[in-house]
Amino acid sequence: MSRRFAEHIIVTAAKIIGNNSDGDLVNGYEWCIEQVRNSTYLELASGLEIQKAIAYLREDNFSKAITTLKQFEKAEAKLASAAATNLSFLHFLEKDLNNAHKYADLALKTDKFNPASLTNKGNCCFVQGDYDKARYYYEEALNIDAGCVQALHNLILTLINSNQYQRVKDYLHKYTVIQPENTQVFCLMAKVLQQTNDLDHAKSWYLQALSIHRTDGHLHRRIGELIDSQGDKSNALQYYFDAYRHTPCDIQTLEWLASYYIETQYPEKAVEYCAQAALVKPGEIKWHLMVASCHRRSGDYAAAIEKYKWIHQHFPDDTDCIQFLIKIAIDLGLPEREMYENELKKVNKMKEIQLQRKTSADKSRNIIKGRKISSAEHEISRSNRNQIMDDHGKRTPINLDNTEGVFSQQGPITIHPYIDQFPQQMTHERPRTAISKKETHAIVFDDKDDAAELLPD
């Protein structure tokens, strides 16, 4: 048996032992490292130390992982590059971009043909919004390793941010060849096609993803949204039904179904979805008002007034609810009408007082701020006058031996901001690392009552 094959067997066995040591990954690797150091395969211990650092990562022990990896900063080139790559990855996860850049550069300095290090460097540039540099590093990683999925995926995200949709489509087709059953790729392709108004092809890609994950409620909703945008509400309804069946707490699905039945004059069916939405978001009064409105429109006045009373009990300062109670009391001839009218006056008076106090406080702050500005301007003016007097009284000679810093043109200084979160347009997905007026509600009791007005546009 050759030594190289024996080393492969030892490393594989160590990984198996380390990953199956009664849940304690680190102790498993430490035992393997001790055994290797006492054998003739001493050189394998360093590689197992890096595996131990990765085990620390799996246990979310970042500090020990970093300490372990820093031991290899002055090791041989291969180990130093691997350690620096992992350190860059760790600091990137902790949003410490300065150190992430530092160790990515160190890894590339040691081994400039390391696709993982190039991908890490591209990730740092991506987060800072430097998409041109990010694209360069991702493309370099793919030139070295055409199957580097992390670099390919992040390159696609970079091109999307640069609005280069044709190149995105080309790379996505390549992506589907590498991973033919990756539904994330299918959805990404569908989203890109939607942005280019190719809705039919976008639908086909969503359906491919759905054929793999048939119980994904969010995927059903996406297809329903796409079909609805084409004006086919009847077919969209079926997909929203399936979405509700698989994910009954998805507020966007509930919102669409409630809106659909209100628009089609079936308030008794809309009650179910409004009530479910009220359970999902109990702090939003909109859904509780929708439930009461649907009860009234379907003729169940007893349930409607009970719901309005419940809303008034939990949201006593909401004037819309009190107005609803006044109106329904008038319509049904209830004796509580006068009580609710008095409460409405009290609430309006209280809100008027609060508004006056807020306005008065704002004026006071503006006056104080104006005084501070005037005082500062006065100090600046007095300082300028004193300076003018000094200039008339004394003339400062020019140092002709040191004028280069004054007259020579200096280049712009680029400040790289510390980014605490990913760009807004990519909030739904970060780049992969190489290591893997309070809303008002229309009164629903008028002749033109439309409960759908309570839904957002």
N, C-alpha and C positions, 0 to 999 in steps of 0.2 A: 504494500500500500504506500503510495507516494506521500511525502510530507504535506504537500498542498491539499490533498484530499483529506488527510488526517486533520489539518487545521479547519477545513470546512466542517467536518463532523463535530469537532469540539465546539466551534462557534454555534452551530445549529443546536447542539445539545444544551449549551449554556442558555440560549434564548428560550428553549422549551422549559428548562428548569426555572429560569427567572420568571417566566410568565405563568407558571403553575405551582408556585410555592405558597399555597394556602392563602392567597390574596396578598401576601407580603412580597411585592416584586423586588424591592431593594435588597432584602436579606437573601433572596435567591441568587441575585447577581453577585452579592458580596461573597457568598460561599463558592460560587464558580470561579471568581477572580482569585480567591485564596488557593483553590486547587490548581489553577493554571500556573500561578507563580511558583508553586512547589514542583512543577514539572519541567520538562525540556521545552515547553512551548511558552516560555515567559513572555515573548513578544506579543502574544494574543491578549495579554491582560489590559493593555491600553485600549484596545477596541472594545473590550467588555466594560471598561470604565465609562465609555461613551454610552453604551447600552444602559448602564446603570443610571446615567443622567437622564436618559429618555424615560426610564422607569420612574424617576422622581417627577417628571412632567405628568405622567399618567396619574400620579397621586396628588397633583396640583401643588407640589412642593417646589416652587420656582427658585427660591433662594438656594436650596441645596443643589438643584440642577445647575444653576449658574456657577456656584462654587466649584462643583465637580468639573465643569467644562473649562473653567479658567485655568485649571492645572495644565492644560494642553497648549496654552498660548505660545510656549517656547519649545514645543515638541517638534518632531519631524514634520515635514511639509504636509503629508497626507493627513495625519492626525490633527495638526493645527488647523488645517482647512476645514475638516469635519467639525471640530469644536467651535470654530468661529462661525460657521454656518448655523449651527444650533444656537449659539449665543445671539446671533442676529435675529433668529426666529423668536427666541424668548423675549428679547427686548421689544420686538415688534408687537408681540401679543400684549405686552405691558404698556404699549403706546409711548415707549421711550425711543423716539425716532433718532435722536442723536447717537445713542449707542447702537441702535439697529443699523444705521448707516456705517458707523465705525467698524463693527465686526463684519458687515458685508464687504466693506472695502478690504479689510484684513484677509478675509477668506479669498477674495479675488486676487489679492497680491500674492498669496501663497499658491493659488491654483486658479488661473484665469479661465480655465476651461471647465469650471464646475457649474453645471446648469442650476443646481439648487441655490448657490450663492448669487448667481445672476438674477434668479427669480426673486430672492429676498431683496436685492437691491432695487429691482423694479417695483416691488411692493411698497417700499419706502417712498419712492418717487410718486407712485400712484396716489398714496394717501396725501401727499403734499400738493397734489394737483398738477404735477409736472408730467403730463401725459406723453410728451415727446420722448423724454428720457426713459420713462417707464416702458414705452413701446420698444425703444432701442434694446433695453436689457432683456425683455421677454423674447424679442426676435433673436438675440444672440443665444439665449438659452435653447431656443428651438433649433437653431443652426447646429448646435452641438449635440442635442438630443431631440430628435423630431417627435419622440413619444412622450415628452415631458408635459403631462396633462395640466399641471399647475400653471406652467408658463403659458400654455395655449389658452386655458380658461381666462387667465388674467389679461392676456393680450386682447381677447374678445371684449372684455369689459372696458378696456382702455379705448378700443376703437369705437365702441358704442358711445362713450363720453366724447369722442372726437367727431361723432356723426358720420363715420366712414362705414355706412351700412353695407355697401357692396363687399368690402373686404371682410366685414363681419360674417356675411352669409358664406363666403368662401371658407373661412376658418371653421364655421359651425358645421359645414358639410364634412370637413376633415375630422372634426371632433366626433361626429356621429359614426364615422368609420372606425375610430379608435375605441369608442364606447357606444356600441349600437343600442344598448338598452338603458342609457342614462336619461331618465325623464327630465332631469334638470336642463339638459341640453335641448330637448324637444321644446320645453316651455320657453327657453331663451330664444330659440329660433322663431317660435310663434310670436313672441313679444316684438322681436325685430321686424317681422313681417307686418304686424299690426301698425307699427310706427311708420312703415312705408306704404300703408293703406292696401296691402295685399291680404285682404281678410279671408278669402277662400283658402289660400295656402296656409295661413295662420291657423285656421280652424282644423285643417288636416293634421298639422303638427300637434295641436292640442289633443286631437282624437287618438293619435299614436301614443301620446303619453297616457291617456285615459285607458287605453287597451292594456297597459301594464299595471296601472294603479286604479282599479275600477271603484274603489271606495274612498277616493280622495275628494272630499266635498269641495275644497277650494278649487280644484281643477274643474269640477262640474260647474261651479259658479263662473269661472273664467270663460268657459265655452258659452254659458248662458249670456254673459255680458256681451260677448262678441256677436252672437246671433241677434241679441236685442238691438245692438248698434246698427244691424242691417235691417231693422224694422220688422223682424219676424218674432213677435211676442209670444205667439202660441207655441212655437218650438222652443223658445227660450224658457217658457214656463216649465217645461218638462225637466230641463237641466237644473233649474232652480229648485224644483221639487226634490230631485235627487241630491242636490247640495244640502238641502235642509234635512233630508233623511240621514245623511252621513255626518253632517256637522250642524246640529240644531242650535248651536250657540253663536253661529257666525252672524254678526249684526248686519253685515251688508246683504246677506241672503234674506234675512228677516225683513229688512227695510224694503227690498225690491218686491217681495211677495205681498207685504202689507199694502204698498203703493199700488200694485197691480189690481188687487181686489177692491180697493177703494175707488180706483178709476173706473173699474168695470161694474160698479154699483153692487158689490157683494160685501157689505160691511160685516155681516155675520161670519164670513170666512176670514176677513181681515183681523177680527178680534184675536184669533189664536196666535197670529204672528206678532201682533202688537203686544199681547200679554207676555209672550216669550221674550221679546226685546226688552220689556220692562223688567223682567227677571234678570236678564243679562246685564242691563245698565239701570239699576234701581234709582240711581241718583239723578237721572235725566227725566225731568218732568214731562218732556215731549211725549214719551211713550205712554205714560199714564193718562195723559189727556187724550191720546189717540184711542186708548181702550174705551174710555168713557164716551167719546164721540161715536165710536162704532156701535156701542150699545144703544145709544140714542137713535142713531140712524136706522138701526135694525128694529126699532120699536120697543126695545126692552128698557123702559124709562126707569123702572125700579133699580135695575143694575147700574144704569147710567148715574142716577143721583147718588147712589151709595159710593160709586167710584169717585165722583166729584167731592163728596164729603171726605173720603179717605185722602184724596190729594190735598184738600184744604187743611186737613189735620197735620199732614207731613210737610207741606209747603205753604205755611200760613201767610207768607208775604207775596205770594203769586197773585197778581191782580187778575190775570186771565181766568184763573180757576174761580175766583169770587164772582167775576162777571158771568161765567157760565152758570154758577149756582143761582144768581139773581134771575137770569133769563129762564132757566128751567123752573124756578119757583113761580115766576109769572105765568108760564105756560100751563103749569099744573095746578095753579092756585094754592100754593103751599104757604103756610103762615110764616115761614122763616125768611120771607123776602126782605122785610124791614131789617132783620138782624144782619143779613148779608150786606145790605146797602150801607148800614152803619160801619160794618167792618171794612168795606171798600173805602169809605171816606177816611177811616183811621189809617189804613195802609197807605193811601195816597198822600195824606198829610205827613206821615212819617217819612216817606220817600222824598217829599218836597223839602222837609227840614234837613234830611241827610244831604240832599243836593246843594242846599244853601251853605251848609257847613263845609262841604267839599270845595265849593266855589270860593268861599271866604278864605279857606286854608291855602288854596292855589294862589289867590291874590297876595296873601301875606308872604308866601315864599317868593313870588315874583318881585315884590317890593324889596325884600331882604337881599335877593340876588342882585337887583338893580343898584342897591346901595353899595354892595361889595364891588360891583363893576365900576361904579363912579369913583369909589375910593382908590381902586387900583389904577384907573386912568389918571387920577389926580397925582398919585405917586410917580407914575411914569412921566407925566408932564413936568413935574418938579425936578425929576432926575435929569430929563433932557435939558431943562434950563440951566441946571448946574453944570452939565457937561459942556454946553455952549459957552458958558462963562469961563470954564477951564480952558476950552480951546482958544478963546480969545486971549487969555492970559498966558498960556503956555503952549508951545508947538512941539509935538512929539516927533523926533526925527525918524525917518524911514530907514530900516535896516536893509541896505541894498545887497548885503551878502546872503540874505535868507529870504528871497522873494519867490522861490520856485513853488512853495506850498500855496502861495497866494494867487499867482497868475496862471499856473499850469492847470490844464483841465484834468479833473479827476473822474474816474469811471464810476458808474452807479454801484451802490452797495446793495446787494441782494440779501434780504432778511428772510430766512426760512421760518415761518411761524410754527409753533408747536400745535399740532392738530390733535384735539381730544376725541374727535369722532370722524367717521368717514364722510365724504362729500354727500350733500343732501340727496342728489339724484341717485346715489348708490346705497341709500340706507337699507335697502332690502338685502344687500349682499356685499360683503367685504372681499377684497382680493384674497385668494388662497395662498397660504404660505407654501414654501417648497417642501416642508415636512408634512405634509398631508393637507255794539249796540246790543245787549242781551237779546236772545232770539225771542221774538214775539210771535204769538199764535193767533190766527184769525178766529173770531168767535164762530162756533160751528152751528149756530142755531138760526142763522139768517136763511132767507130763501135760496141764496146762492151758496149754501153751505157745502164746502168741499173739504173733507177731512184730510185729503192728500196735501193740502197747503201746509199742514204741520210737518210733512216730510221735507227733508232738505232737498235742494235742487239737485 
